[in-house]
Amino acid sequence: MQQACKYAIREAIEKTVRWKREQESKQESGDGSMDVDEPDFVPYITRDHFTEALKGARRSVSDRDIEKYRMFAQKLQQERGFGGNFRFPDAPAGGAQGGAGVPGGAGADDDIYD
């Protein structure tokens, strides 16, 4: 992040210097006015600044750790499976059709507003 900020600042300085030189040459030739506000050339840190900063970043995760993560993610995906068959372990097999703890079901006797 810090390096990306430095690249943005460096770019802003370069563009400002170039713009000031152009303004001076316009004034010398009589083409420009004296009261021109300096524009903000780099108002934001962009993706390009981060891309440039990451070119010099060193790797902080080993191949072994990456492989452990891939195996863990694969295991979770296999256990979870695909589809919408999620239910809590203590929920009845019928789903939300009036089991214990479901309003209007067998657990409705515990309702404090009855």
C-alpha positions as CSV (number, residue, x, y, z in Angstrom):
1,M,0.0,0.0,0.0
2,Q,2.8,2.4,0.9
3,Q,4.6,1.7,-2.3
4,A,1.4,2.3,-4.3
5,C,1.1,5.7,-2.6
6,K,4.6,6.5,-3.5
7,Y,4.0,5.7,-7.2
8,A,0.9,7.9,-7.2
9,I,2.8,10.8,-5.7
10,R,5.7,10.3,-8.1
11,E,3.2,10.3,-11.0
12,A,1.5,13.5,-9.7
13,I,4.9,15.3,-9.4
14,E,5.9,14.3,-12.9
15,K,2.7,15.5,-14.4
16,T,2.7,18.7,-12.4
17,V,6.2,19.5,-13.5
18,R,5.4,18.8,-17.2
19,W,2.2,21.0,-16.9
20,K,4.1,23.9,-15.3
21,R,6.7,23.8,-18.1
22,E,3.9,23.9,-20.7
23,Q,2.3,26.9,-18.9
24,E,5.7,28.7,-18.7
25,S,6.2,28.2,-22.4
26,K,2.7,29.4,-23.2
27,Q,3.3,32.5,-21.1
28,E,6.6,33.3,-22.8
29,S,5.0,33.0,-26.2
30,G,2.0,35.0,-25.1
31,D,-0.5,32.2,-25.6
32,G,-1.6,31.5,-22.0
33,S,-3.2,33.5,-19.1
34,M,-1.4,34.1,-15.8
35,D,-4.2,32.9,-13.5
36,V,-4.7,29.2,-14.5
37,D,-5.3,26.9,-11.5
38,E,-3.2,23.8,-11.4
39,P,-5.3,20.7,-11.9
40,D,-5.1,17.6,-9.7
41,F,-3.5,15.1,-12.1
42,V,-3.6,12.1,-9.8
43,P,-6.6,12.4,-7.4
44,Y,-6.7,8.7,-6.6
45,I,-4.5,5.7,-6.2
46,T,-5.4,3.5,-9.1
47,R,-5.0,-0.1,-10.0
48,D,-1.9,0.7,-12.1
49,H,-0.2,2.1,-9.0
50,F,-0.9,-1.1,-7.1
51,T,0.2,-3.3,-10.1
52,E,3.4,-1.4,-10.2
53,A,3.9,-1.7,-6.5
54,L,3.3,-5.5,-6.5
55,K,6.0,-6.0,-9.2
56,G,8.5,-5.5,-6.4
57,A,6.7,-7.4,-3.7
58,R,8.2,-10.5,-2.3
59,R,6.3,-13.7,-1.8
60,S,5.3,-14.4,1.8
61,V,3.5,-17.8,1.4
62,S,5.4,-21.0,0.7
63,D,4.4,-23.6,-1.9
64,R,3.8,-26.0,1.0
65,D,1.3,-23.6,2.6
66,I,-0.5,-23.0,-0.7
67,E,-0.8,-26.7,-1.3
68,K,-2.2,-27.2,2.3
69,Y,-4.8,-24.5,1.6
70,R,-5.8,-26.1,-1.7
71,M,-6.2,-29.5,0.0
72,F,-8.3,-27.9,2.7
73,A,-10.5,-26.1,0.3
74,Q,-11.0,-29.2,-1.8
75,K,-11.9,-31.2,1.4
76,L,-14.5,-28.6,2.4
77,Q,-16.0,-28.6,-1.1
78,Q,-16.3,-32.4,-1.1
79,E,-17.9,-32.4,2.4
80,R,-20.3,-29.6,1.6
81,G,-21.2,-30.9,-1.9
82,F,-23.3,-29.1,-4.4
83,G,-26.9,-28.1,-4.1
84,G,-29.3,-26.7,-1.5
85,N,-29.6,-29.7,0.9
86,F,-28.5,-27.7,4.0
87,R,-30.2,-28.3,7.3
88,F,-29.1,-28.0,10.9
89,P,-28.0,-31.3,12.5
90,D,-30.9,-31.4,15.0
91,A,-33.6,-30.3,12.5
92,P,-36.2,-32.8,11.5
93,A,-35.8,-34.4,8.1
94,G,-38.9,-32.7,6.7
95,G,-37.3,-29.3,6.8
96,A,-39.2,-26.2,8.1
97,Q,-42.7,-27.8,8.2
98,G,-43.5,-27.3,11.9
99,G,-40.9,-29.1,14.0
100,A,-39.6,-28.2,17.4
101,G,-38.7,-24.5,17.7
102,V,-40.6,-23.6,14.5
103,P,-43.6,-21.2,15.1
104,G,-46.8,-23.1,14.7
105,G,-45.1,-26.5,15.1
106,A,-44.7,-28.9,18.0
107,G,-42.4,-26.4,19.9
108,A,-45.0,-23.6,19.9
109,D,-45.9,-24.4,23.5
110,D,-42.7,-22.6,24.5
111,D,-43.8,-19.3,23.0
112,I,-43.8,-16.6,25.7
113,Y,-46.6,-14.7,24.0
114,D,-49.2,-17.6,24.2
